[in-house]
Amino acid sequence: MGDPDERALLPLRRSGTFFCSDKSVTAVVIQGLAEHKDTLGAPLCPCRHYDDKEAEAAQGFWNCPCVPMRERKVCHCMLFLNESDAFVGTDQNISMEEIKEACAGM
């Protein structure tokens, strides 16, 4: 299983958005993206069901940041949150330790 790295956080910083106030949500989403990057070659959104993950990853619509996020700043995973969102936190950073702690036992 791959670990997320600094490159995974670049879209967040470029978008001017913030993580969820509950960083365990953020950690699980980032871990899922890293796993999909390792297994599918693309950061396919881990918050959706796919009949064929390989086909979806190749198509690209749901690869993070997905088309709805890029076009409308809408992230159903709560990874990219605007300041007006009820669940927005104040951070644009999460440590590997926080991710590992939140995902332990999964």
Stockholm file with secondary structure:
# STOCKHOLM 1.0

chainA/1-106         MGDPDERALLPLRRSGTFFCSDKSVTAVVIQGLAEHKDTLGAPLCPCRHYDDKEAEAAQGFWNCPCVPMRERKVCHCMLFLNESDAFVGTDQNISMEEIKEACAGM
#=GR chainA/1-106 SS CCCCCGGGGHHHHHHTCBCBSSHHHHHHHHHHHHHHHHHHSSCBCTTSCCSCHHHHHHHCTTBSSCHHHHHHCCCTTSSSBCTTSTTBCSCSCCCHHHHHHHHTTC
#=GC SS_cons         CCCCCGGGGHHHHHHTCBCBSSHHHHHHHHHHHHHHHHHHSSCBCTTSCCSCHHHHHHHCTTBSSCHHHHHHCCCTTSSSBCTTSTTBCSCSCCCHHHHHHHHTTC
//
